[in-house]
Structure formats: C-alpha cells, structure tokens
Amino acid sequence: MNDLKVAWDEFLERWPISTVQNMTLEQYVSTGDKDTFTYWVETKTGILANIKGSPSTKFGIYKQKGIPKERNGMSHGEVYSWQSRFGGNEADAFFNVKKHILNIIEAAQRGDLEMIDNVELAPLFKWKIAFLYQDTVSPKILNIFSLDKLQEITRLSGRGYSYPQYYDEIMKSYDPKRVQNVAEFGRQIWRELDNNQEMDNTESSSMKICQSSLNTILYGPPGTGKTYATINKALQIVAPKNKDNREKLKSRFDELLNNNRIGFVTFHQSFSYEDFVEGLKASTTEGKQISYDVEDGIFKSMCNSASVKATVNTEQQALDISNRKIWKMSLGDTSGEDAFIYQQCIENNYVLLGYGYDIDFSNTSNRKEVIEAYRTNEVIIEKESSDYRVTSVNNFKNEMSIGDLVVISDGNRKFRAIAEITSDYIFDETLVSDSGYSQVRKVTWHRVYEPSLPVDELFKKNLSQMTLYRLYDATIDLDKLQGIFSVLSIEDKTEINNDRVLIIDEINRGNISNIFGELITLIEPSKRSGGSDSLSVKLPYSKETFSVPSNLHIIGTMNTADKSLAQLDIALRRRFEFVEMMTNYELLKDIPNIEGINVAKLVKTMNQRIELLYDRDHTIGHSFFLPLLGNPSLQLLAEIFELQILPLLEEYFFEDWERVGQVLGDHLKDNHELRFVIEQFGNSEIAELMGNDWEVPGIQPYCRNQKAFKNPQAYIGVYTR
C-alpha cells in the first residue's frame, strides 16, 4: 500500500493542475519520452491502475510512429495524428484535448462524476485521469475503468447504467477506516473478482449463469438442471467465497435458506398477491378473540430484510449462545407516547422496564418479595399467581442474569435489536420524571436493526404482546440466533448487510399480473430504491410505503414444456434477463458405455427427433440420466426409461404412441422385439375378439414392450440403423 501512495504522490507532484494548464503538445505526448503526461498516466502510475494495451488513439492526439494507419474518424499531420472531432489541425486538436483534460480534473476534484462521463475522451483514459486527481479524503472513483468489470462487480446490467452509477454503488462499501487507500480497495475488489472467475471456470459451461442482472430467469426443457443451477447462482451472489464441493455448497445453501438470506417459493395457479406480497390473515388472540392482521408474504418479507442496515458492536467477536437465557422485551410502543424509550435505551446502553413505577426492588429476591414491595408502596395485588406487574418485575430483577441475551421486539411481527445483559438490577429514581421508567439493566448492544427485521428472521412464530418473557426453543430459532453471532471479524460482519436472493421456481405457472400486481414495475433496476428513477408505492392492506431494494436478486426457473417464452406475460419478459439451459451432452459423455450403449448419442438422437416432431422446448434434459454416472447399469437405464422418459413422451404427444415410437426409433427397427412401443393386438387376436370382417377404427392401440427395456440392442437401435 505504501508503493501505491508513493506512485500517486509522485504523479501529483510532477503534474499539478498548474503544470497541466501550461502543458505543451510535446509535454503531453511523444515517443521515447518517459516524462510526458500520457506516459505518466498510462505507465508510471500503472501500479495504481493499468490502462495499457489499448491504442494511442485514446489520448485524443498522439505522435506517429512511421506511416500512420488509416482509421475512420482520424486525421493526420506530418508528426501527429488526432481524432478528427477535436479539430482540423494538430494545434486545435491539442487545445481541445487539453481543455477536456482540465475539465475532467476540475470535475474530479469537486466530485462531479456526471460531467466527467459527458467528456468526449476515451473512457479508460479519462477515468484514469479523474481517479488520479480526485479528492483522496473523500474518493468517489475506483481504479477499475472497464465497464464490463464494473457490471460484474455490482451485478447491475442493462441500458441506462453509467460509470457514475457503478462507482456510486461500489463506493458505498468503501470504509477508509478499514482500507486507507482507495487504490488498495480497488485492488482487493479486483482480486475477489478474479477468485470468483476462477470458481466459475471450474463449473460446467451449462452451469455458468450471468451474474449481472438483478432479475434472471433460467429457462429450458425438463431435466436441464435449472433448479440445480439456482443453488450455484444464489451462492455466487450471497456467499461468493464458497468454493467447496457440491455437498458442502448445498449445505451452505440450506444454511442461508434457513437464515432467510435466500428465499424459495414455487408459483402455481392459485398462488396470489396475498401470498407473495401481503394480505389479511385471521388469528386468535390470547383472549380467544379472532382478529385479522396484515401478514407479509415472502416477497415483502425478503425486501424488508434486504433493506435493513445493522449497527454492529465492533468489539464483539464470535459469541457462543449456548447455556444463555434469552428474553423477549418491548421498549416502548413505536406508535405510542413512549416511543422515545427505545432510542433512549440505545443511546445509554441500558434496557428499561416500565412496570414497577417508582418502587425500588433492590431488596427483593423472589416473586413473594416483589409482591410485598408492591403492597408496601400501596399497590393492590389481588391475583398473586398471575398479576403480570409482579411477573415482569420478578423476571427483570431476579430471573434475568448477566450474560443473558435480550431480543427487542417491534410489535408482534418484527424485532429491532439484540443486547447482552452486563449488570445486575439497578433502581434509578432520576429517570422517573423523564420517562416514568426506573427499573434498569445495563447492556451491550450487539445488533441494532434499522428498519426492524421480520420476525421469521429469528423466530418460529409471532411474538406475544407481553413486555418481558423468556424465549424457549418452541419460539426462537437458536440456529439462526447463533448464526448472527458467528462472524469472526469486522470484515466478515459485512455479510449482515449483504445481498439476498429470492428463488421463484416454476415462475411461468403463476398469474404474474395477479401475483406481482403494481410491484412488477418496482423490480426494474432503475426503479429500485437508490436507482436513477426509484419508485415506491403504498401497499393496499398495510398502507405502508414500499420499494424494492437494489440488493435483492430474483432468480426464476421456467419449464418451457409448460409454457414457451412467447406465451409469457410481456411485463415479465421486459424486466427479466433470460438464460437458456438446454441439454448438456458433455456431461452425458462422462457416463461409461452400458453394455455397448452410448447414452450421450442415445439422448441426442431422441432430442433431434423431438425437435422434428414437436419443438426444442420439449426435448429431454440430461439430469434424468445423471444417476447413471454412479451406477452405469442396464437395470437403472431401464428404470429411467420406463418410469420417466416414456411417461414424459406420452405427455408430450398426448398418448400418440405412434409418434412416441418414432422418437425412440421404433419405426426404423426391423426386429419388432427391439421396439419399445408395439401394437397391442395382432391380426389373429383381433379376428378372435371381433371377427374377420371387423376393421380397427383410427389408430391401432399400442402398449409398451417390456422385453425391450432389458435388451441393450433396443437402446442402441435408437441411434443406429
């Protein structure tokens, strides 16, 4: 990092803005001169960012080496060549190029990235200049100038995204306390990008899925590995450092699924807006009364979770929650007069209990003594066993211990902080006049969430309205809670605010207009919160203002045998990137020959016939046959054909057995015993059943030939004659 700083300081010392203002053409660009402005920008500061490899035309004007090459848009003098748009001669061209460079420097120093983006110099060159002259105390430009690389880093793609938008998105994660030099920050991002690409290169080509889009649909025929691939893609987004084998990746996927970092839902014909976004659901209160509450669907829940920013205790290392008591506690009502209590507690590192009034319970050690303290202070306690004023104070004073964890609720369906008790009970009468709360416990705030997180991020069911009560396994998910505290370093804690993924399996089977409603527009990258044209709507049930965050990725899968792309809702097609997944015959080539049967040729030939008889959307995927990798036996192949392939073909061709037989090459087999589909009745059987004069109306009934499934030649006959 010291080398980066030295190179940067040397450049600015050699080329301050005053020197650039008086720079001559010879000082700007030459051949063999290692002290020109362009040589410094391109080569001497290469350690900061490398822009070598592109032609000298990027400088706007350059000194010729021999006879100039004819290029469109270029003009040539005796010594220099230049882009024609900058002027009719080399003096005018250099004047305009230098003017552009000065504009870039001034804009960079004041952080005006939009102006830099509009300057008509080559992107690599102008953004390198802007990077070098920017305010290093509050940098806005990263030392990566390839638009493709910026797309990969941010995973934002599509029309309308510009360098300023990419830089704005990336620099949100720049923390000068962690990485003092923005150039080193860029190098770290580049190294991570290279690592991700190395991981991608180990995968089969059919599993390489574009990472750039926020909204992606993997589509193809049955059995092409679409759902399988969503695991890889989701992990590339949420946990990109994972490079384990498939078993470990699936385990990590399941862990993230359990922790709500990844959501999974399957669309079907009756799936609705109320299931996906929000709707009214009936529930029974503690008094056995039926109430109707707004319940968030998976999409709204994932959006809310992705929008949350967590304040983390930077001193806390990995925290073991085993053998700790865990409590739920309310700190004021977010919509009530005591809403300020929560913020007061956060600022002062304590939790306050409203029950107990101005009574000091320091000398109580059990429930009975708490009751006596109430009565001594003329508070009437009638039902000693059930009075909640007694229960809450006794829990707070006598049951709660140092080291216990407290989850702060926000209503019954959200929580907003997690703290650790660090002191015994304290009575503070000075707080009574300010808040009416005098019962105190000092805490360390390990997590503070803004806005609050949905309850299913941590709990197995909704919370109770009681102010303070202990949480047990039936209510709180201890694995999720432990996962929150399993980070080992400040760098790892960034995962708390990381991207989230919602996987929608069989997305084409749902009624998109009904399920997404007005929110279909909000999933566009530019319409998401923080986007260039960000939008929000007021939801119909909760009346809340809602927007879709830019760190929620949506991955859909679509079986083209159910519905082709042409039949898809046009609103969906416009807002998703579609990645086709077809049969991967390379994977099938790894299956050993089974008694002479070449499985890859077998499947490819059947698919070619299906394309001729039907279309490519109804071909047969490779995943049906992958079990043969571990068990290359005729028996397993027969089971696959009999239990999966034949039923699929029957469905495709509406039980037109003649066409099913054609896919299997039966019409080309001279030996009828090798045909998978045969006529159910012979002529003699028909005559015996119906008489000699009876003719079969329409298509002759067919049936499966069970002997063929056990004969290797029946399969070989599919692709040979």
C-alpha positions in Angstrom: 0.0 0.0 0.0 3.0 2.3 0.6 4.1 1.8 -3.0 0.6 2.9 -4.2 0.8 6.1 -2.1 4.3 6.9 -3.4 3.3 6.4 -7.0 0.3 8.6 -6.5 2.2 11.4 -4.7 4.9 11.4 -7.3 2.4 11.8 -10.1 0.6 14.8 -8.4 4.0 16.4 -7.6 5.0 16.1 -11.2 1.7 17.1 -12.8 -0.2 19.5 -10.5 -3.1 21.3 -12.2 -1.0 24.4 -12.8 1.5 22.4 -14.8 -1.3 20.8 -16.9 -2.7 24.2 -17.7 0.7 25.3 -19.2 1.4 21.9 -20.8 2.6 21.9 -24.4 1.8 19.2 -27.0 5.4 17.9 -26.7 5.0 17.6 -23.0 1.6 15.9 -23.4 2.6 13.0 -25.8 5.7 11.9 -27.5 7.6 8.7 -28.4 10.5 7.6 -26.2 10.0 10.4 -23.7 9.2 8.9 -20.3 8.3 12.3 -18.7 5.2 13.1 -20.8 1.8 13.5 -19.2 0.4 10.5 -21.2 3.4 8.3 -20.2 2.8 9.1 -16.5 -0.9 8.4 -16.7 -0.5 5.2 -18.7 2.7 3.6 -17.5 4.3 5.3 -14.4 1.1 5.0 -12.5 0.4 1.5 -13.7 0.7 0.2 -10.2 -2.4 2.2 -9.3 -4.4 1.1 -12.4 -3.4 -0.5 -15.6 -4.8 1.0 -18.9 -2.1 -0.3 -21.2 -3.0 -2.4 -24.2 -5.5 -0.1 -25.8 -4.3 2.0 -28.8 -2.8 5.5 -28.5 -6.0 6.9 -30.1 -7.3 7.1 -26.5 -5.1 10.1 -25.9 -7.1 12.1 -28.5 -3.8 13.1 -30.2 -0.6 11.2 -30.4 2.8 11.2 -32.1 3.1 9.0 -35.2 5.5 6.0 -35.4 6.2 5.6 -39.1 3.4 5.9 -41.6 0.1 6.5 -39.9 -2.6 3.9 -40.2 -5.8 4.9 -41.8 -8.7 4.8 -39.3 -12.2 6.2 -39.5 -12.5 9.4 -37.7 -8.8 10.1 -37.6 -6.8 13.0 -39.2 -3.0 13.1 -39.8 -0.4 15.7 -40.0 3.3 15.4 -40.6 4.1 14.5 -37.0 0.9 13.9 -35.1 -2.4 12.0 -35.6 -5.6 13.0 -33.9 -9.3 12.3 -33.6 -11.0 14.5 -36.3 -13.7 15.7 -34.0 -11.1 17.6 -31.9 -10.1 20.0 -34.7 -8.8 20.5 -38.3 -5.1 20.7 -37.3 -2.9 19.4 -34.6 -2.8 22.7 -32.7 -6.6 22.9 -32.5 -6.9 19.2 -31.6 -4.4 19.5 -28.7 -6.1 22.7 -27.5 -9.4 20.9 -27.3 -8.0 17.7 -25.8 -6.2 19.7 -23.0 -9.4 21.7 -22.4 -11.2 18.3 -21.9 -8.5 17.1 -19.5 -8.7 20.3 -17.4 -12.5 19.9 -17.2 -12.0 16.3 -16.0 -9.5 17.4 -13.3 -11.8 20.1 -12.0 -14.8 17.9 -12.1 -12.9 15.1 -10.3 -11.8 17.4 -7.5 -15.3 18.5 -6.8 -16.8 15.0 -7.2 -18.9 15.8 -10.3 -18.9 12.3 -12.0 -21.7 13.1 -14.4 -19.7 15.9 -16.0 -16.7 13.5 -16.4 -19.0 11.0 -18.0 -20.0 13.5 -20.6 -16.4 14.5 -21.6 -15.6 13.2 -25.1 -12.4 11.4 -24.3 -11.8 7.6 -24.2 -13.3 6.1 -21.0 -10.2 4.3 -19.9 -8.1 7.4 -20.2 -10.5 10.0 -18.8 -11.5 7.9 -15.8 -7.8 7.2 -15.0 -7.2 10.9 -15.0 -10.2 11.5 -12.9 -9.1 8.8 -10.4 -5.7 10.4 -10.1 -6.9 13.9 -9.4 -9.9 13.1 -7.2 -10.2 14.1 -3.6 -8.4 11.3 -1.8 -10.0 12.2 1.5 -13.5 11.5 0.1 -12.9 9.5 -3.1 -15.7 8.7 -5.5 -13.9 6.9 -8.3 -12.5 3.4 -8.2 -9.3 2.3 -10.0 -11.2 0.0 -12.3 -12.2 1.5 -15.6 -13.7 -1.4 -17.6 -17.5 -1.1 -17.9 -17.8 -4.9 -18.1 -15.8 -5.3 -14.9 -17.9 -2.7 -13.1 -21.0 -4.6 -14.2 -19.6 -7.8 -12.8 -18.7 -6.2 -9.5 -22.1 -4.5 -8.9 -24.2 -7.2 -10.7 -26.1 -4.3 -12.3 -26.6 -4.5 -16.1 -28.9 -3.2 -18.8 -29.4 0.0 -20.6 -29.1 3.2 -18.7 -26.3 2.3 -16.3 -23.3 4.6 -16.4 -19.9 4.9 -14.9 -21.1 7.3 -12.2 -23.9 4.9 -11.2 -21.5 1.9 -10.9 -19.0 4.0 -8.9 -21.7 5.2 -6.6 -22.8 1.7 -6.0 -19.3 0.3 -5.3 -18.1 3.1 -3.2 -20.9 2.7 -0.7 -18.9 -0.2 0.7 -15.6 1.8 0.9 -14.6 2.3 4.5 -11.4 4.3 4.9 -11.0 3.0 8.5 -10.5 -0.5 7.1 -8.7 0.3 3.8 -7.0 3.7 4.0 -6.1 3.9 0.3 -8.9 3.7 -2.3 -6.4 2.2 -4.8 -5.8 -0.7 -2.4 -9.6 -1.0 -2.0 -9.9 -1.4 -5.8 -7.2 -4.0 -5.9 -9.0 -6.0 -3.2 -12.2 -5.9 -5.3 -10.2 -7.0 -8.4 -8.6 -9.9 -6.6 -12.0 -11.0 -5.3 -13.4 -10.8 -8.8 -10.6 -12.9 -10.1 -11.3 -15.5 -7.4 -14.9 -15.6 -8.4 -14.0 -16.1 -12.0 -11.6 -19.0 -11.1 -14.5 -20.6 -9.3 -16.8 -20.1 -12.3 -14.2 -21.7 -14.6 -14.4 -25.0 -12.7 -18.0 -25.4 -13.5 -19.6 -27.0 -16.5 -20.4 -24.4 -19.2 -24.1 -25.1 -18.9 -23.9 -24.0 -15.2 -22.3 -20.7 -15.9 -25.1 -18.2 -15.3 -24.8 -14.5 -15.9 -24.4 -12.7 -12.6 -25.0 -9.1 -13.8 -28.8 -9.0 -13.7 -30.9 -8.4 -10.7 -33.8 -10.3 -12.3 -32.9 -13.6 -14.1 -35.0 -16.5 -15.4 -33.4 -19.8 -16.2 -35.5 -21.5 -18.8 -35.4 -24.7 -20.7 -36.9 -28.2 -21.1 -37.4 -30.6 -18.2 -34.3 -32.0 -16.6 -31.8 -29.5 -17.8 -30.7 -28.5 -14.3 -32.4 -25.2 -13.8 -33.3 -25.6 -10.1 -29.8 -27.2 -9.6 -28.2 -24.1 -11.1 -30.1 -21.7 -8.9 -28.1 -23.0 -5.9 -24.8 -22.1 -7.7 -26.1 -18.7 -8.8 -27.6 -17.9 -5.4 -24.3 -18.7 -3.6 -22.3 -16.7 -6.1 -24.5 -13.7 -5.1 -24.8 -14.2 -1.3 -21.7 -16.1 -0.4 -19.2 -15.7 -3.4 -16.2 -17.0 -1.5 -17.6 -20.5 -1.2 -15.5 -22.9 -3.4 -16.4 -26.2 -1.8 -17.7 -29.4 -3.4 -21.4 -29.8 -4.3 -22.3 -31.4 -1.0 -20.8 -28.6 1.0 -22.3 -26.0 -1.3 -25.7 -27.5 -0.8 -25.2 -27.5 3.0 -24.2 -23.8 2.8 -27.3 -23.1 0.6 -29.6 -24.8 3.2 -28.0 -22.8 6.0 -28.6 -19.5 4.1 -32.1 -20.6 3.3 -32.8 -21.2 6.9 -31.4 -17.8 7.8 -33.6 -16.1 5.3 -30.6 -14.8 3.2 -32.1 -16.9 0.4 -35.9 -17.4 -0.1 -37.6 -20.1 -2.1 -41.1 -20.2 -3.4 -42.9 -22.2 -6.1 -45.6 -20.4 -8.2 -48.8 -22.3 -9.1 -52.2 -21.5 -10.5 -53.7 -20.5 -7.2 -50.7 -18.5 -5.8 -51.8 -14.9 -5.2 -50.7 -11.4 -4.4 -51.7 -12.0 -0.7 -49.3 -15.0 -0.6 -46.5 -13.1 -2.3 -46.7 -9.5 -1.1 -49.2 -9.1 1.8 -52.7 -10.0 2.8 -55.1 -10.2 5.8 -54.8 -13.4 7.8 -57.1 -14.5 10.7 -55.5 -15.1 14.1 -56.7 -15.8 17.6 -55.7 -13.5 20.5 -54.9 -14.6 24.0 -58.5 -13.8 24.9 -59.7 -16.3 22.2 -60.9 -13.4 20.0 -60.5 -13.6 16.2 -58.5 -10.7 14.7 -57.4 -10.0 11.2 -53.9 -8.8 10.8 -51.8 -7.9 7.8 -49.3 -10.7 7.2 -46.3 -10.2 4.9 -45.7 -12.5 2.0 -42.3 -13.9 1.1 -41.5 -11.1 -1.4 -42.3 -8.3 1.0 -40.5 -10.1 3.8 -37.4 -10.5 1.7 -37.5 -6.9 0.6 -37.8 -5.7 4.1 -34.9 -7.8 5.3 -32.7 -6.7 2.4 -33.4 -3.1 3.3 -32.2 -3.4 6.8 -29.0 -1.9 7.9 -27.4 -3.4 11.0 -25.3 -1.4 13.5 -22.8 -4.0 14.8 -20.8 -3.9 18.0 -17.3 -3.7 16.5 -15.7 -5.1 19.7 -17.7 -8.3 19.7 -16.1 -11.4 18.4 -17.8 -14.7 17.8 -20.4 -15.2 20.6 -21.5 -18.6 21.8 -25.2 -18.5 22.8 -25.2 -21.9 24.4 -26.3 -22.0 28.1 -27.6 -18.5 27.9 -31.1 -17.4 28.8 -32.8 -15.5 26.1 -35.5 -12.9 26.7 -38.0 -11.0 24.6 -38.5 -7.4 25.7 -40.6 -4.4 24.5 -39.1 -0.9 24.8 -42.0 1.4 24.3 -44.6 1.4 21.6 -43.4 2.6 18.2 -46.7 4.4 17.6 -47.4 5.3 21.3 -46.4 8.2 23.6 -43.4 6.2 25.0 -41.9 5.5 21.5 -38.8 7.5 22.6 -37.9 4.9 25.2 -36.2 2.6 22.7 -33.9 5.3 21.4 -33.1 6.4 24.9 -32.1 2.9 25.8 -29.9 2.6 22.6 -28.1 5.8 23.4 -27.5 5.0 27.1 -26.7 1.3 26.8 -29.4 0.0 29.0 -32.9 -1.5 29.0 -35.7 -0.1 31.0 -38.8 -1.7 32.4 -42.0 0.4 32.8 -43.6 -1.9 35.3 -42.7 -1.2 38.9 -43.4 2.6 38.8 -41.0 4.4 41.2 -40.6 1.4 43.5 -37.1 0.2 44.4 -37.0 -3.6 44.2 -33.3 -3.9 45.1 -34.0 -5.9 48.3 -36.3 -8.5 46.6 -35.0 -11.9 45.6 -38.2 -13.8 44.6 -41.8 -13.3 43.5 -43.2 -13.2 47.0 -40.9 -10.4 48.0 -41.8 -8.4 44.8 -45.4 -8.7 45.8 -44.6 -7.4 49.3 -42.7 -4.4 47.8 -45.7 -3.5 45.7 -48.0 -3.7 48.7 -45.6 -1.7 50.9 -45.9 1.0 48.3 -49.7 0.8 48.4 -50.1 -1.0 45.1 -53.0 -3.5 45.2 -52.1 -7.0 44.1 -55.1 -9.3 44.0 -54.1 -12.4 42.0 -50.6 -13.1 43.2 -50.0 -16.0 40.9 -51.0 -14.3 37.6 -50.5 -10.5 38.1 -48.2 -9.5 35.2 -46.8 -6.5 37.1 -45.3 -8.9 39.5 -44.2 -11.4 36.8 -42.4 -8.8 34.7 -40.5 -7.2 37.7 -39.6 -10.6 39.1 -38.2 -11.6 35.7 -36.3 -8.4 35.3 -34.9 -8.3 38.8 -34.5 -11.9 39.9 -34.6 -14.2 36.8 -32.6 -12.2 34.4 -28.8 -12.6 34.7 -25.6 -11.0 33.5 -24.8 -12.7 30.1 -28.4 -13.2 29.2 -29.4 -12.1 25.7 -32.4 -9.8 25.1 -34.2 -9.5 21.8 -36.1 -6.2 21.5 -39.4 -6.6 19.7 -41.2 -4.1 17.4 -44.8 -5.2 17.7 -45.6 -8.9 17.3 -44.1 -9.5 13.8 -40.7 -7.7 13.9 -37.7 -7.2 16.1 -35.2 -4.4 16.1 -32.2 -5.1 18.4 -30.3 -7.7 20.3 -28.4 -6.9 23.5 -26.4 -8.7 26.2 -27.1 -8.0 29.9 -23.9 -6.6 31.6 -25.1 -5.5 35.0 -27.3 -6.5 37.9 -30.6 -4.8 38.6 -30.4 -1.0 39.1 -33.1 1.3 40.5 -32.7 4.8 39.1 -35.2 7.2 40.5 -33.8 10.1 38.4 -35.4 8.5 35.3 -38.9 8.6 36.7 -39.5 12.3 36.0 -38.2 12.0 32.4 -39.8 8.7 31.3 -41.7 7.1 34.2 -39.2 4.1 33.9 -36.9 3.5 36.8 -36.0 -0.2 36.6 -32.7 -0.5 34.8 -30.3 -3.1 33.4 -27.0 -2.1 31.7 -26.5 -3.8 28.3 -24.1 -4.1 25.4 -26.0 -3.6 22.1 -24.7 -6.3 19.7 -27.1 -5.6 16.9 -29.4 -2.7 16.1 -31.5 -3.0 13.0 -33.0 -0.1 11.0 -35.7 -0.7 9.9 -36.8 -3.6 12.0 -36.4 -7.2 10.8 -39.3 -9.5 10.1 -40.0 -12.0 12.9 -39.2 -15.0 10.8 -35.6 -13.9 10.5 -35.2 -15.2 14.1 -38.4 -16.8 15.4 -40.6 -19.8 14.6 -43.8 -17.9 15.3 -45.1 -14.4 16.0 -44.3 -12.8 19.3 -46.6 -12.1 22.3 -47.6 -8.7 23.4 -46.2 -9.3 26.9 -43.5 -6.8 27.7 -40.9 -9.3 29.0 -40.8 -13.0 28.9 -38.3 -15.8 28.4 -37.8 -17.4 25.0 -37.6 -21.1 24.5 -36.8 -23.4 21.6 -40.5 -23.5 20.6 -40.4 -19.8 19.8 -36.9 -18.8 18.9 -34.7 -20.5 16.3 -31.4 -20.9 18.1 -29.5 -21.9 15.0 -30.5 -18.5 13.4 -29.5 -16.7 16.5 -26.2 -18.4 16.7 -25.7 -17.6 13.0 -26.0 -13.9 13.8 -23.1 -14.1 16.3 -20.9 -16.5 14.4 -18.9 -13.8 12.5 -15.3 -13.8 13.5 -14.0 -10.4 12.3 -15.1 -7.0 11.3 -14.6 -7.9 7.6 -16.9 -10.9 7.9 -19.6 -8.7 9.5 -20.3 -7.1 6.1 -22.3 -10.2 5.4 -25.0 -8.9 7.7 -25.8 -6.2 5.0 -25.1 -8.4 2.0 -27.2 -9.3 -0.9 -30.3 -11.6 -0.7 -31.8 -13.9 -3.2 -35.4 -14.9 -3.9 -35.8 -18.0 -6.0 -39.1 -18.4 -7.7 -39.4 -21.9 -9.1 -41.9 -22.5 -11.9 -42.4 -18.8 -12.3 -44.3 -19.2 -15.5 -47.0 -21.3 -13.8 -48.4 -18.4 -11.8 -50.6 -15.5 -12.9 -47.9 -12.8 -12.9 -50.2 -9.8 -13.2 -52.2 -11.1 -10.1 -49.2 -12.1 -8.1 -46.9 -9.0 -8.5 -49.7 -6.5 -9.0 -48.4 -3.0 -9.2 -45.0 -4.1 -7.9 -43.9 -5.6 -11.3 -42.6 -2.1 -12.2 -40.6 -1.7 -9.0 -38.3 -4.7 -9.6 -36.6 -2.9 -12.6 -33.1 -2.0 -11.5 -33.6 1.7 -12.2 -36.9 1.8 -10.3 -35.5 0.1 -7.1 -34.6 2.2 -4.1 -31.4 4.1 -4.8 -31.9 3.7 -8.6 -31.9 6.6 -11.1 -35.7 6.5 -11.3 -36.5 4.9 -7.9 -40.2 4.5 -7.2 -42.3 3.5 -4.2 -46.0 2.6 -3.8 -48.4 2.5 -0.9 -49.5 -1.1 -0.2 -53.2 -1.8 -0.2 -53.5 -3.7 3.1 -50.9 -2.2 5.4 -50.9 1.3 3.8 -47.1 1.2 4.2 -44.8 2.9 1.7 -42.9 0.2 -0.1 -40.0 0.0 -2.5 -37.8 -2.9 -3.8 -34.1 -2.7 -2.6 -31.3 -2.9 -5.0 -29.6 -5.8 -3.2 -32.5 -8.3 -3.6 -31.8 -10.6 -6.6 -34.7 -12.5 -8.1 -34.0 -15.8 -9.8 -36.8 -17.6 -11.6 -36.9 -21.0 -13.2 -39.2 -21.8 -16.2 -40.0 -25.1 -17.7 -40.6 -24.5 -21.4 -42.6 -27.7 -21.8 -45.3 -26.0 -19.7 -45.2 -22.6 -21.4 -43.0 -21.1 -24.1 -41.3 -17.7 -23.9 -43.8 -16.4 -26.5 -46.7 -17.1 -24.1 -45.1 -15.3 -21.1 -46.6 -12.2 -19.7 -44.9 -9.3 -21.6 -44.4 -7.4 -18.4 -42.3 -10.2 -17.1 -40.3 -10.6 -20.3 -39.4 -6.9 -20.3 -38.0 -7.0 -16.7 -36.0 -10.2 -16.6 -32.9 -11.4 -18.3 -33.4 -14.9 -19.7 -30.7 -17.5 -19.6 -31.4 -20.6 -21.7 -30.4 -24.0 -20.3 -30.5 -26.9 -22.7 -29.4 -30.5 -22.5 -25.7 -30.8 -21.8 -24.4 -33.7 -23.8 -20.8 -33.2 -22.5 -22.0 -34.3 -19.1 -23.6 -37.4 -20.6 -20.3 -38.3 -22.3 -18.9 -39.0 -18.8 -21.3 -41.9 -18.4 -19.5 -45.2 -19.3 -20.9 -47.3 -22.1 -23.6 -49.6 -20.7 -23.3 -53.0 -22.5 -22.4 -51.1 -25.6 -25.0 -48.3 -25.2 -23.7 -44.7 -25.7 -26.0 -42.7 -23.5 -25.0 -39.3 -24.9 -25.8 -40.5 -28.5 -29.0 -42.1 -27.3 -30.3 -38.8 -25.7 -29.1 -36.6 -28.5 -30.8 -38.7 -31.2 -34.1 -38.7 -29.3 -34.0 -34.9 -28.9 -33.3 -34.4 -32.5 -36.4 -36.4 -33.4 -38.4 -34.5 -30.8 -37.3 -31.2 -32.5 -38.5 -32.5 -35.8 -41.8 -33.9 -34.5 -42.6 -31.2 -31.9 -40.1 -28.4 -31.0 -36.9 -27.9 -29.0 -38.8 -26.7 -25.9 -40.0 -30.3 -25.3 -36.6 -32.1 -25.5 -35.3 -34.3 -22.7 -32.8 -32.9 -20.2 -29.5 -34.5 -19.1 -30.4 -34.7 -15.4 -32.7 -37.7 -16.0 -29.6 -39.7 -16.9 -27.0 -38.4 -14.4 -27.7 -41.2 -11.8 -26.0 -43.4 -14.4 -22.7 -41.7 -13.5 -22.7 -43.5 -10.2 -24.4 -46.7 -11.3 -23.9 -47.4 -15.1 -26.2 -50.4 -15.3 -28.8 -51.6 -17.8 -31.3 -52.1 -14.9 -31.1 -48.4 -13.9 -31.3 -47.2 -17.5 -34.4 -49.4 -17.9 -36.0 -47.8 -14.8 -35.2 -44.3 -16.1 -36.8 -45.1 -19.5 -39.9 -46.9 -18.1 -40.6 -44.6 -15.2 -39.5 -41.2 -16.5 -38.8 -41.0 -20.2 -41.8 -42.9 -21.6 -44.3 -41.1 -19.3 -42.8 -37.7 -20.4 -43.1 -38.6 -24.1 -46.7 -39.8 -23.6 -47.5 -36.4 -22.1 -45.7 -34.5 -24.9 -47.6 -36.3 -27.6 -50.9 -36.8 -25.9 -50.5 -40.6 -25.9 -50.0 -40.6 -29.6 -48.0 -43.8 -29.4 -47.0 -43.8 -33.0 -45.0 -40.6 -32.5 -43.6 -41.8 -29.2 -42.3 -44.8 -31.1 -40.8 -42.6 -33.8 -38.8 -40.6 -31.1 -37.5 -44.0 -29.9 -36.6 -45.0 -33.5 -39.0 -48.0 -33.4 -40.2 -47.3 -36.9 -36.7 -48.0 -38.2 -36.2 -51.3 -36.3 -36.7 -54.4 -38.4 -36.7 -56.6 -35.4 -40.1 -55.9 -33.6 -38.7 -57.3 -30.4 -36.4 -54.3 -30.1 -39.3 -51.8 -30.4 -40.2 -50.1 -27.1 -43.8 -49.4 -28.3 -45.7 -52.2 -30.1 -49.2 -52.8 -31.4 -51.3 -54.2 -28.6 -53.2 -56.7 -30.7 -52.1 -58.9 -33.6 -54.4 -59.7 -36.6 -55.2 -63.1 -35.2 -56.2 -61.6 -31.8 -58.4 -59.0 -33.4 -60.1 -61.7 -35.5 -60.7 -63.8 -32.5 -62.1 -60.9 -30.5 -64.0 -59.0 -33.1 -64.4 -61.4 -36.1 -62.8 -61.5 -39.5 -64.7 -58.6 -41.1 -64.0 -56.1 -38.3 -61.6 -53.2 -39.1 -59.7 -51.2 -36.5 -61.1 -47.6 -36.5 -58.4 -44.9 -36.3 -55.0 -45.6 -34.7 -54.2 -49.1 -33.7 -53.9 -49.4 -29.8 -50.3 -49.6 -28.7 -48.6 -50.8 -25.5 -45.1 -50.9 -24.0 -42.8 -53.8 -24.9 -41.4 -54.8 -21.5 -38.7 -57.1 -23.1 -37.2 -54.2 -25.0 -36.3 -52.3 -21.8 -34.0 -55.2 -20.8 -32.3 -55.5 -24.2 -29.2 -53.3 -24.9 -29.9 -53.6 -28.6 -33.2 -51.8 -28.2 -31.4 -48.7 -26.9 -28.5 -49.0 -29.5 -31.2 -49.2 -32.2 -32.5 -45.7 -31.2 -29.4 -44.1 -32.7 -28.1 -46.7 -35.2 -29.7 -48.5 -38.2 
